[in-house]
Amino acid sequence: MTNFKNKLDDMMGDTSASEKRIQQQVRMKMTQPPSPSKKRMWHIPVLTSFATAVALLLILTTMNSPLLSSSNDGRGVPYDPLDDLYDIMALRGDDALSTKNYTLFESLPTIQTLEPLQYIDNEAFMLQGESFSTVIERKARMYDEPVYEQRDIVRTQTYTGSHLPVYNEDYYEVIAVPGDRIYLRDGQLTVNGEKISSRLLKQYADNDIHIAGGYEQVLNAREYLLLNHFPADNSLQGATIIPVHKIYGEVVGIMPQTVAAEVQPTSAQQYFDALLYALEFNDGDGAAAFLQQGYTFPYASRTGEFFLEAGYRTVREEGDKAIIHYDFGREQGTTYTFMMYKTSDGWQLGPNS
């Protein structure tokens, strides 16, 4: 009983005083003659064991409680990403990581006019003899709620934050979303305890495409698990956990290059987007046209994020000036303000006045 008693003491505090009171009451009962009107029929030894019985009952009913035990099996064998990282980077360097099958995009809608959060991807491809680009849609509330779903096709920044990289030249598919419990070990992937049934995972299984990674966790509020949407056969592909601000947006349609060539910015906000696009996607080529002479963008390391965060900005025009303000709606949150100036050719970014 000592072990049981010690565990009970850990849970409820020392019960010695209570036990002594019970034993004292029992001894008093034993020295008193039974009342003629109330003859006790139960045995005295049961009373003397009352406290111990309570302890035993409590311990037995809580043995499976997380308070006393855990489903955690303790330390495991850690996944080492270095070899897989080297192999994936080698495949990428040999242009053997992806085999893009653009015919899969034929089922996407053909878009003629861009919505405010949409933009044209800078990669062109041929479908039935005509040149197209994909249309990508940024998400309005990317920091406040899950904005992507399983099977969404997305573009990303080149990113190696989870040790297994994604590349901005490739397309990726969303495999798991915030709150999903993912398990990946030795190429075996489950989400919420189940294997995923999808065209992409069937392609991986049928074409000897191995999934690299080692995870056993619940995805955080702004994390997604991605896999290459166009994997090369007999290749190694990293299952990468990526934060939402490293995802450039969802592929929502395709646009003929003849139409895309006619899309030009008109408003101050569109010119600001064109500047961010040139800085982030075109290595700065063409960005000078959207900047006042001698002025440089003040947050060079965040151009991609400002581009993605368009849903959090407001624009107020005051004559020949336009004030662009980013506000993420959080207490103690950082805000950013930019000033655009009207010119004879459009709008340019300049210093805040």
C-alpha positions as a Markdown table, in Angstrom:
| # | Residue | x | y | z |
|---|---|---|---|---|
| 1 | Met | 0.0 | 0.0 | 0.0 |
| 2 | Thr | 2.9 | 2.3 | 0.5 |
| 3 | Asn | 3.3 | 3.0 | -3.2 |
| 4 | Phe | -0.5 | 3.6 | -3.6 |
| 5 | Lys | -0.4 | 5.9 | -0.6 |
| 6 | Asn | 2.5 | 7.9 | -1.9 |
| 7 | Lys | 0.8 | 8.4 | -5.2 |
| 8 | Leu | -2.4 | 9.5 | -3.5 |
| 9 | Asp | -0.4 | 11.9 | -1.3 |
| 10 | Asp | 1.1 | 13.3 | -4.5 |
| 11 | Met | -2.4 | 13.9 | -5.9 |
| 12 | Met | -4.4 | 15.0 | -2.9 |
| 13 | Gly | -1.9 | 15.9 | -0.2 |
| 14 | Asp | -1.0 | 14.0 | 3.0 |
| 15 | Thr | -4.1 | 12.0 | 4.1 |
| 16 | Ser | -2.6 | 10.9 | 7.4 |
| 17 | Ala | -4.7 | 13.2 | 9.6 |
| 18 | Ser | -8.0 | 12.0 | 7.9 |
| 19 | Glu | -7.0 | 8.4 | 8.5 |
| 20 | Lys | -6.2 | 9.0 | 12.2 |
| 21 | Arg | -9.6 | 10.6 | 12.7 |
| 22 | Ile | -11.4 | 7.7 | 11.0 |
| 23 | Gln | -9.4 | 5.2 | 13.1 |
| 24 | Gln | -10.2 | 7.1 | 16.3 |
| 25 | Gln | -13.9 | 7.0 | 15.5 |
| 26 | Val | -13.7 | 3.2 | 14.9 |
| 27 | Arg | -12.0 | 2.6 | 18.3 |
| 28 | Met | -14.8 | 4.7 | 20.0 |
| 29 | Lys | -17.4 | 2.6 | 18.3 |
| 30 | Met | -15.7 | -0.6 | 19.4 |
| 31 | Thr | -15.7 | 0.5 | 23.1 |
| 32 | Gln | -19.4 | 1.5 | 23.1 |
| 33 | Pro | -22.1 | -1.1 | 23.5 |
| 34 | Pro | -24.4 | -1.3 | 20.5 |
| 35 | Ser | -27.6 | 0.7 | 20.7 |
| 36 | Pro | -30.7 | -1.5 | 21.2 |
| 37 | Ser | -32.6 | 0.4 | 18.6 |
| 38 | Lys | -29.8 | 0.5 | 16.1 |
| 39 | Lys | -27.9 | -2.8 | 15.8 |
| 40 | Arg | -25.0 | -2.6 | 13.4 |
| 41 | Met | -24.8 | -5.4 | 10.9 |
| 42 | Trp | -21.6 | -4.5 | 9.1 |
| 43 | His | -18.2 | -5.5 | 10.2 |
| 44 | Ile | -15.8 | -3.3 | 12.1 |
| 45 | Pro | -12.7 | -4.3 | 10.0 |
| 46 | Val | -14.3 | -2.7 | 7.0 |
| 47 | Leu | -14.4 | 0.6 | 8.7 |
| 48 | Thr | -10.8 | 0.4 | 9.7 |
| 49 | Ser | -9.8 | -0.1 | 6.1 |
| 50 | Phe | -12.0 | 2.7 | 4.8 |
| 51 | Ala | -9.2 | 5.2 | 4.1 |
| 52 | Thr | -7.0 | 2.6 | 2.5 |
| 53 | Ala | -9.9 | 1.4 | 0.3 |
| 54 | Val | -10.6 | 5.0 | -0.8 |
| 55 | Ala | -6.9 | 5.4 | -1.7 |
| 56 | Leu | -6.9 | 2.2 | -3.7 |
| 57 | Leu | -10.1 | 3.1 | -5.5 |
| 58 | Leu | -8.8 | 6.5 | -6.5 |
| 59 | Ile | -5.4 | 5.2 | -7.6 |
| 60 | Leu | -7.0 | 2.4 | -9.7 |
| 61 | Thr | -9.4 | 4.8 | -11.4 |
| 62 | Thr | -6.7 | 7.3 | -12.3 |
| 63 | Met | -3.9 | 4.9 | -13.4 |
| 64 | Asn | -4.7 | 5.8 | -17.0 |
| 65 | Ser | -5.1 | 9.5 | -16.4 |
| 66 | Pro | -2.5 | 11.9 | -18.0 |
| 67 | Leu | -1.8 | 13.1 | -14.5 |
| 68 | Leu | -0.1 | 9.8 | -13.6 |
| 69 | Ser | 0.8 | 8.3 | -17.0 |
| 70 | Ser | 1.3 | 9.5 | -20.5 |
| 71 | Ser | 0.8 | 8.2 | -24.0 |
| 72 | Asn | 4.2 | 9.7 | -24.9 |
| 73 | Asp | 6.6 | 6.9 | -25.4 |
| 74 | Gly | 9.6 | 9.1 | -24.6 |
| 75 | Arg | 12.5 | 9.9 | -26.8 |
| 76 | Gly | 12.7 | 8.5 | -30.3 |
| 77 | Val | 15.2 | 8.3 | -33.1 |
| 78 | Pro | 15.6 | 11.8 | -34.5 |
| 79 | Tyr | 15.2 | 12.3 | -38.3 |
| 80 | Asp | 18.4 | 13.7 | -39.8 |
| 81 | Pro | 17.6 | 15.8 | -42.9 |
| 82 | Leu | 21.1 | 16.5 | -44.1 |
| 83 | Asp | 21.5 | 13.5 | -46.5 |
| 84 | Asp | 18.0 | 14.1 | -47.9 |
| 85 | Leu | 18.7 | 17.8 | -48.2 |
| 86 | Tyr | 21.9 | 17.1 | -50.2 |
| 87 | Asp | 20.1 | 14.6 | -52.5 |
| 88 | Ile | 17.2 | 17.0 | -53.2 |
| 89 | Met | 19.5 | 19.9 | -53.9 |
| 90 | Ala | 21.5 | 17.7 | -56.2 |
| 91 | Leu | 18.4 | 16.7 | -58.1 |
| 92 | Arg | 17.4 | 20.3 | -58.4 |
| 93 | Gly | 20.9 | 21.2 | -59.7 |
| 94 | Asp | 20.6 | 18.5 | -62.3 |
| 95 | Asp | 17.1 | 19.7 | -63.3 |
| 96 | Ala | 15.8 | 16.2 | -62.3 |
| 97 | Leu | 13.6 | 17.2 | -59.4 |
| 98 | Ser | 10.5 | 18.1 | -61.4 |
| 99 | Thr | 8.7 | 17.2 | -64.6 |
| 100 | Lys | 6.1 | 19.8 | -65.2 |
| 101 | Asn | 3.0 | 18.5 | -66.9 |
| 102 | Tyr | 1.2 | 21.7 | -67.9 |
| 103 | Thr | -1.7 | 19.8 | -69.5 |
| 104 | Leu | -3.0 | 19.4 | -65.9 |
| 105 | Phe | -3.7 | 23.1 | -66.0 |
| 106 | Glu | -6.1 | 22.8 | -68.9 |
| 107 | Ser | -8.9 | 22.1 | -66.4 |
| 108 | Leu | -8.4 | 25.5 | -64.8 |
| 109 | Pro | -10.6 | 28.5 | -65.8 |
| 110 | Thr | -9.2 | 30.9 | -68.4 |
| 111 | Ile | -9.1 | 34.4 | -66.8 |
| 112 | Gln | -9.4 | 37.5 | -68.9 |
| 113 | Thr | -9.5 | 40.2 | -66.1 |
| 114 | Leu | -7.5 | 40.2 | -62.9 |
| 115 | Glu | -9.2 | 40.6 | -59.5 |
| 116 | Pro | -7.5 | 42.9 | -57.0 |
| 117 | Leu | -5.5 | 40.2 | -55.2 |
| 118 | Gln | -4.6 | 38.3 | -58.4 |
| 119 | Tyr | -1.4 | 38.6 | -60.4 |
| 120 | Ile | 0.2 | 36.9 | -63.4 |
| 121 | Asp | 3.0 | 34.4 | -62.8 |
| 122 | Asn | 6.2 | 35.2 | -64.6 |
| 123 | Glu | 6.6 | 31.7 | -66.1 |
| 124 | Ala | 5.0 | 31.0 | -69.5 |
| 125 | Phe | 4.1 | 27.6 | -71.0 |
| 126 | Met | 2.4 | 26.1 | -74.1 |
| 127 | Leu | -1.0 | 24.5 | -74.2 |
| 128 | Gln | -2.3 | 23.4 | -77.6 |
| 129 | Gly | 0.0 | 25.7 | -79.4 |
| 130 | Glu | -0.9 | 28.8 | -77.4 |
| 131 | Ser | 1.3 | 30.5 | -74.7 |
| 132 | Phe | -0.2 | 30.9 | -71.2 |
| 133 | Ser | 0.8 | 31.9 | -67.7 |
| 134 | Thr | -0.9 | 30.9 | -64.5 |
| 135 | Val | -2.9 | 33.4 | -62.5 |
| 136 | Ile | -2.0 | 33.4 | -58.8 |
| 137 | Glu | -4.3 | 34.7 | -56.0 |
| 138 | Arg | -3.0 | 36.1 | -52.8 |
| 139 | Lys | -5.1 | 35.6 | -49.7 |
| 140 | Ala | -6.9 | 38.5 | -47.8 |
| 141 | Arg | -6.7 | 37.1 | -44.2 |
| 142 | Met | -3.6 | 34.9 | -44.4 |
| 143 | Tyr | -2.6 | 35.7 | -40.8 |
| 144 | Asp | -6.0 | 35.3 | -39.2 |
| 145 | Glu | -7.5 | 32.1 | -40.5 |
| 146 | Pro | -6.5 | 29.1 | -42.6 |
| 147 | Val | -6.6 | 30.3 | -46.2 |
| 148 | Tyr | -5.5 | 27.2 | -48.2 |
| 149 | Glu | -7.1 | 23.7 | -48.4 |
| 150 | Gln | -5.8 | 20.3 | -49.1 |
| 151 | Arg | -5.1 | 19.8 | -52.9 |
| 152 | Asp | -4.7 | 23.6 | -53.5 |
| 153 | Ile | -1.8 | 24.2 | -55.9 |
| 154 | Val | 0.5 | 27.0 | -54.8 |
| 155 | Arg | 3.7 | 28.9 | -55.6 |
| 156 | Thr | 6.3 | 29.5 | -52.9 |
| 157 | Gln | 9.4 | 31.4 | -52.2 |
| 158 | Thr | 12.6 | 29.4 | -52.3 |
| 159 | Tyr | 12.7 | 28.3 | -48.7 |
| 160 | Thr | 14.7 | 25.9 | -46.5 |
| 161 | Gly | 13.5 | 26.9 | -43.1 |
| 162 | Ser | 12.3 | 23.3 | -42.3 |
| 163 | His | 15.6 | 21.9 | -43.7 |
| 164 | Leu | 13.9 | 20.3 | -46.7 |
| 165 | Pro | 13.6 | 23.0 | -49.4 |
| 166 | Val | 10.9 | 24.3 | -51.7 |
| 167 | Tyr | 11.8 | 26.3 | -54.8 |
| 168 | Asn | 10.1 | 29.3 | -56.4 |
| 169 | Glu | 10.5 | 27.7 | -59.8 |
| 170 | Asp | 8.2 | 24.8 | -58.9 |
| 171 | Tyr | 4.6 | 24.2 | -58.1 |
| 172 | Tyr | 3.5 | 22.6 | -54.8 |
| 173 | Glu | 0.3 | 21.0 | -53.5 |
| 174 | Val | -1.1 | 21.5 | -50.1 |
| 175 | Ile | -1.1 | 18.2 | -48.2 |
| 176 | Ala | -2.0 | 19.3 | -44.7 |
| 177 | Val | -3.4 | 22.5 | -43.1 |
| 178 | Pro | -3.3 | 24.2 | -39.7 |
| 179 | Gly | -4.5 | 21.9 | -36.9 |
| 180 | Asp | -3.8 | 18.7 | -38.9 |
| 181 | Arg | -1.8 | 16.0 | -37.1 |
| 182 | Ile | 0.9 | 14.8 | -39.5 |
| 183 | Tyr | 3.1 | 11.7 | -39.2 |
| 184 | Leu | 5.9 | 11.0 | -41.6 |
| 185 | Arg | 8.6 | 8.4 | -41.1 |
| 186 | Asp | 10.5 | 6.3 | -43.7 |
| 187 | Gly | 8.4 | 7.7 | -46.5 |
| 188 | Gln | 5.1 | 6.7 | -44.8 |
| 189 | Leu | 2.8 | 9.7 | -44.5 |
| 190 | Thr | -0.5 | 10.0 | -42.6 |
| 191 | Val | -2.6 | 13.0 | -41.8 |
| 192 | Asn | -4.9 | 12.8 | -38.8 |
| 193 | Gly | -4.1 | 9.1 | -38.6 |
| 194 | Glu | -5.1 | 8.3 | -42.1 |
| 195 | Lys | -3.4 | 7.9 | -45.5 |
| 196 | Ile | -4.3 | 10.5 | -48.0 |
| 197 | Ser | -6.2 | 9.5 | -51.1 |
| 198 | Ser | -5.4 | 11.8 | -53.9 |
| 199 | Arg | -4.1 | 11.8 | -57.5 |
| 200 | Leu | -0.8 | 13.2 | -56.4 |
| 201 | Leu | -0.1 | 10.6 | -53.7 |
| 202 | Lys | -1.1 | 7.9 | -56.2 |
| 203 | Gln | 1.4 | 9.3 | -58.6 |
| 204 | Tyr | 4.1 | 9.2 | -55.9 |
| 205 | Ala | 3.3 | 5.5 | -55.2 |
| 206 | Asp | 3.0 | 4.4 | -58.8 |
| 207 | Asn | 6.2 | 6.1 | -60.0 |
| 208 | Asp | 8.7 | 5.2 | -57.2 |
| 209 | Ile | 8.8 | 8.7 | -55.8 |
| 210 | His | 10.0 | 8.7 | -52.3 |
| 211 | Ile | 8.8 | 11.3 | -49.7 |
| 212 | Ala | 11.6 | 12.6 | -47.4 |
| 213 | Gly | 11.0 | 14.0 | -44.0 |
| 214 | Gly | 10.4 | 13.1 | -40.4 |
| 215 | Tyr | 7.5 | 14.6 | -38.6 |
| 216 | Glu | 5.1 | 13.8 | -35.7 |
| 217 | Gln | 3.3 | 16.9 | -34.8 |
| 218 | Val | 0.2 | 19.1 | -35.1 |
| 219 | Leu | 0.6 | 22.0 | -37.6 |
| 220 | Asn | 0.6 | 25.4 | -36.0 |
| 221 | Ala | -2.0 | 28.1 | -36.9 |
| 222 | Arg | -0.1 | 29.4 | -39.9 |
| 223 | Glu | 1.8 | 26.3 | -41.1 |
| 224 | Tyr | 1.1 | 24.1 | -44.2 |
| 225 | Leu | 2.7 | 20.8 | -45.4 |
| 226 | Leu | 3.5 | 20.9 | -49.1 |
| 227 | Leu | 4.7 | 18.4 | -51.7 |
| 228 | Asn | 6.0 | 18.9 | -55.2 |
| 229 | His | 3.0 | 19.0 | -57.6 |
| 230 | Phe | 5.1 | 17.9 | -60.6 |
| 231 | Pro | 7.6 | 15.4 | -59.2 |
| 232 | Ala | 10.0 | 13.6 | -61.5 |
| 233 | Asp | 9.7 | 9.8 | -61.6 |
| 234 | Asn | 12.1 | 7.9 | -59.4 |
| 235 | Ser | 13.0 | 11.0 | -57.4 |
| 236 | Leu | 13.2 | 12.1 | -53.8 |
| 237 | Gln | 10.8 | 14.8 | -52.8 |
| 238 | Gly | 10.8 | 16.7 | -49.5 |
| 239 | Ala | 7.6 | 17.1 | -47.6 |
| 240 | Thr | 8.1 | 20.6 | -46.3 |
| 241 | Ile | 6.4 | 22.5 | -43.5 |
| 242 | Ile | 6.2 | 26.1 | -44.5 |
| 243 | Pro | 4.8 | 29.3 | -42.9 |
| 244 | Val | 2.0 | 31.0 | -44.7 |
| 245 | His | 4.0 | 34.1 | -45.5 |
| 246 | Lys | 6.4 | 32.0 | -47.6 |
| 247 | Ile | 3.5 | 30.9 | -49.9 |
| 248 | Tyr | 3.1 | 33.3 | -52.9 |
| 249 | Gly | -0.5 | 32.3 | -53.4 |
| 250 | Glu | -2.9 | 29.8 | -55.0 |
| 251 | Val | -3.0 | 28.9 | -58.7 |
| 252 | Val | -6.6 | 29.8 | -59.6 |
| 253 | Gly | -6.5 | 29.9 | -63.4 |
| 254 | Ile | -4.6 | 30.5 | -66.6 |
| 255 | Met | -4.3 | 33.6 | -68.8 |
| 256 | Pro | -3.3 | 33.7 | -72.5 |
| 257 | Gln | 0.0 | 35.6 | -73.0 |
| 258 | Thr | -1.8 | 37.8 | -75.6 |
| 259 | Val | -4.1 | 39.0 | -72.8 |
| 260 | Ala | -1.4 | 39.2 | -70.2 |
| 261 | Ala | 0.6 | 41.5 | -72.4 |
| 262 | Glu | -2.2 | 44.1 | -72.3 |
| 263 | Val | -2.4 | 44.2 | -68.5 |
| 264 | Gln | -0.9 | 47.4 | -67.2 |
| 265 | Pro | -1.1 | 49.2 | -63.8 |
| 266 | Thr | -3.4 | 52.2 | -63.6 |
| 267 | Ser | -3.9 | 53.0 | -59.9 |
| 268 | Ala | -1.4 | 53.9 | -57.2 |
| 269 | Gln | -1.9 | 50.5 | -55.6 |
| 270 | Gln | -1.3 | 48.7 | -58.8 |
| 271 | Tyr | 1.9 | 50.6 | -59.4 |
| 272 | Phe | 3.0 | 49.7 | -55.9 |
| 273 | Asp | 2.3 | 46.1 | -56.6 |
| 274 | Ala | 4.3 | 46.3 | -59.9 |
| 275 | Leu | 7.3 | 47.7 | -57.9 |
| 276 | Leu | 7.1 | 44.9 | -55.4 |
| 277 | Tyr | 6.7 | 42.3 | -58.2 |
| 278 | Ala | 9.8 | 43.6 | -60.0 |
| 279 | Leu | 11.9 | 43.6 | -56.9 |
| 280 | Glu | 10.8 | 40.1 | -55.8 |
| 281 | Phe | 10.2 | 38.2 | -59.0 |
| 282 | Asn | 12.4 | 39.9 | -61.6 |
| 283 | Asp | 15.6 | 40.6 | -59.5 |
| 284 | Gly | 14.8 | 44.3 | -59.6 |
| 285 | Asp | 14.6 | 44.5 | -63.4 |
| 286 | Gly | 12.2 | 47.4 | -64.3 |
| 287 | Ala | 11.9 | 48.5 | -60.6 |
| 288 | Ala | 13.5 | 51.9 | -61.3 |
| 289 | Ala | 10.5 | 53.0 | -63.3 |
| 290 | Phe | 8.4 | 52.8 | -60.2 |
| 291 | Leu | 10.9 | 54.6 | -57.9 |
| 292 | Gln | 11.7 | 58.3 | -57.6 |
| 293 | Gln | 15.2 | 59.0 | -58.7 |
| 294 | Gly | 17.7 | 58.1 | -56.0 |
| 295 | Tyr | 15.1 | 56.5 | -53.8 |
| 296 | Thr | 15.3 | 52.8 | -52.8 |
| 297 | Phe | 12.7 | 50.5 | -51.3 |
| 298 | Pro | 13.3 | 50.8 | -47.5 |
| 299 | Tyr | 12.5 | 47.1 | -46.6 |
| 300 | Ala | 14.5 | 45.2 | -49.2 |
| 301 | Ser | 14.3 | 41.9 | -47.3 |
| 302 | Arg | 10.5 | 42.0 | -47.1 |
| 303 | Thr | 9.4 | 42.8 | -50.6 |
| 304 | Gly | 7.7 | 39.4 | -51.0 |
| 305 | Glu | 5.8 | 39.6 | -47.8 |
| 306 | Phe | 4.5 | 43.1 | -48.5 |
| 307 | Phe | 3.4 | 41.8 | -51.9 |
| 308 | Leu | 1.5 | 38.9 | -50.3 |
| 309 | Glu | 0.1 | 41.1 | -47.5 |
| 310 | Ala | -1.9 | 43.2 | -49.9 |
| 311 | Gly | -5.1 | 42.3 | -48.1 |
| 312 | Tyr | -3.9 | 44.2 | -45.0 |
| 313 | Arg | -3.3 | 47.5 | -46.7 |
| 314 | Thr | -5.4 | 50.5 | -47.4 |
| 315 | Val | -4.8 | 53.3 | -49.9 |
| 316 | Arg | -5.9 | 56.9 | -49.5 |
| 317 | Glu | -5.3 | 59.4 | -52.4 |
| 318 | Glu | -4.7 | 63.0 | -51.6 |
| 319 | Gly | -4.3 | 65.0 | -54.9 |
| 320 | Asp | -1.0 | 63.9 | -56.5 |
| 321 | Lys | -0.1 | 61.7 | -53.5 |
| 322 | Ala | -1.3 | 58.3 | -52.3 |
| 323 | Ile | -0.7 | 57.0 | -48.8 |
| 324 | Ile | -0.4 | 53.2 | -48.6 |
| 325 | His | -0.9 | 51.9 | -45.1 |
| 326 | Tyr | -0.4 | 48.4 | -43.8 |
| 327 | Asp | -2.3 | 47.5 | -40.6 |
| 328 | Phe | -2.5 | 44.0 | -39.4 |
| 329 | Gly | -5.1 | 44.7 | -36.8 |
| 330 | Arg | -3.2 | 43.4 | -33.8 |
| 331 | Glu | -2.6 | 45.1 | -30.5 |
| 332 | Gln | 1.1 | 46.2 | -30.4 |
| 333 | Gly | 1.3 | 45.2 | -34.0 |
| 334 | Thr | 3.7 | 47.0 | -36.4 |
| 335 | Thr | 2.2 | 49.2 | -39.1 |
| 336 | Tyr | 3.9 | 50.4 | -42.3 |
| 337 | Thr | 3.3 | 53.5 | -44.4 |
| 338 | Phe | 4.5 | 54.2 | -47.9 |
| 339 | Met | 4.0 | 57.3 | -50.1 |
| 340 | Met | 3.3 | 57.2 | -53.8 |
| 341 | Tyr | 3.6 | 60.3 | -56.0 |
| 342 | Lys | 1.8 | 60.9 | -59.3 |
| 343 | Thr | 3.8 | 61.5 | -62.4 |
| 344 | Ser | 3.0 | 62.1 | -66.0 |
| 345 | Asp | 3.6 | 58.4 | -66.6 |
| 346 | Gly | 1.8 | 56.9 | -63.6 |
| 347 | Trp | 3.0 | 56.6 | -60.0 |
| 348 | Gln | 6.3 | 56.3 | -58.2 |
| 349 | Leu | 7.3 | 55.5 | -54.7 |
| 350 | Gly | 9.2 | 58.1 | -52.7 |
| 351 | Pro | 10.1 | 59.2 | -49.2 |
| 352 | Asn | 7.3 | 59.7 | -46.7 |
| 353 | Ser | 6.6 | 63.5 | -46.2 |
